[in-house]
Amino acid sequence: KVPVDIEVTMPDGKTMVEDKEGVKYQAWRTTPFDVAATISRGLADSSNVARVTYTAYVSDYDAAEDGMDAVDTLAESMADLDVD
């Protein structure tokens, strides 16, 4: 997999591109834990779920390989509940 720089958009609209040490977030290297730890180590340690949605894919991404080629039932359920 080819790492490329990514931008992480938080629910409040704030975007993050690097951790506290200035290391850029990259596809295939940065985990949701890494992003949470940038905000707070306590948040990272206590979090057990992250939702990742892609607005664009890196050139070598295969949704089926990651098990992401199915219908997004969580999004449908949240839409039914009018939850963001």
C-alpha positions in Angstrom: 0.0 0.0 0.0 1.2 3.5 -0.8 1.0 6.0 2.0 -0.4 9.4 1.0 -1.0 12.4 3.2 -4.6 12.6 4.4 -6.8 15.2 6.1 -9.1 14.2 9.0 -12.3 16.1 9.5 -13.8 16.1 13.0 -17.6 16.3 13.7 -17.3 20.0 14.5 -15.7 20.6 11.0 -12.2 21.1 12.3 -9.6 19.5 10.1 -6.4 17.8 11.3 -3.4 16.9 9.1 -0.7 16.0 11.6 -0.2 14.8 15.2 1.3 16.9 18.1 4.8 16.2 16.9 4.1 17.4 13.4 4.0 13.9 11.8 1.6 14.0 8.9 -1.4 11.7 8.9 -1.1 9.2 6.1 -3.4 6.5 4.6 -2.3 3.0 5.6 -0.3 4.3 8.5 -2.5 6.6 10.7 -5.1 4.9 12.8 -8.2 6.3 14.6 -6.2 5.8 17.8 -3.4 8.1 16.5 -6.0 10.8 15.8 -7.7 10.4 19.2 -4.3 10.5 20.9 -3.6 13.9 19.2 -6.6 15.3 21.0 -6.1 13.5 24.3 -4.3 10.3 25.4 -7.3 9.7 27.7 -9.7 9.9 24.8 -7.6 7.4 22.8 -7.3 5.0 25.7 -11.0 5.1 26.5 -12.3 5.0 22.9 -13.3 1.7 21.4 -15.1 2.7 18.2 -14.2 5.0 15.3 -16.2 5.7 12.1 -14.1 6.2 9.0 -15.7 7.5 5.9 -13.8 8.3 2.7 -14.4 11.2 0.5 -11.7 10.0 -1.9 -9.7 6.8 -2.2 -6.0 6.3 -2.6 -5.1 4.7 -5.9 -4.4 1.3 -4.5 -7.5 1.0 -2.2 -9.8 -2.0 -2.6 -13.0 -1.6 -0.7 -13.7 -5.4 -0.9 -10.2 -6.2 0.6 -11.2 -4.1 3.7 -14.7 -5.6 3.8 -16.1 -2.1 3.0 -18.0 -3.0 -0.2 -21.3 -3.7 1.6 -24.2 -1.4 2.1 -23.7 1.1 5.0 -26.5 0.0 7.3 -25.2 2.2 10.1 -25.7 5.3 8.0 -29.2 4.1 7.0 -30.1 3.5 10.7 -28.8 6.9 11.8 -30.7 8.6 8.9 -33.9 6.8 10.1 -33.3 8.1 13.6 -32.3 11.6 12.3 -28.9 11.3 14.1 -25.7 12.9 12.8 
